[in-house]
Amino acid sequence: MRYGPLHAVPDGLVIGKIGGGGRSRRGEILGDCALLTPEAIVHRRGVEEMRIFGWNQLGSAVLRLPTTDFRFPRLRHVLGVTALGVLGDDAGLVPDDGFLDLRTTEEAYPLRITRHHTGGYWRPIVVSAQRLLDDLIEHPDQREFLADPPRAIEIVAARARRRRR
């Protein structure tokens, strides 16, 4: 289950790109991402754990992902890729990475997030994902939602739809 930059995986909720085509197996984590579990945020590069941040050591977590007001940014990407493919030009097909900026009481840690497509994510999704991160830091009891990743995505999706109105 995917919603914008969020994926429900058995371990928790992933912010970033996971597989689904090309050389990867479906569900395989590609590139850099942040895995949100009830216990911690885990920075991963593929299947390798780079760093683990316990929720209690975090003061803030800020998503820096490009956004758009266009409701279907993936459609724009597909049309652009198709047009460039017809022209034989592959410039601009690799999206720039986003970041999840984590701050502890002592230091800031910008975690690289591999994105799905060029262009931005629909703004209400990113705002809702940010609100979820804020809630997880400020309200430890809400971290239990991460044990049910599809439910966590449903919460973010409902918030995004409400913001749209």
Disulfide bonds with the S-S distance in Angstrom:
none
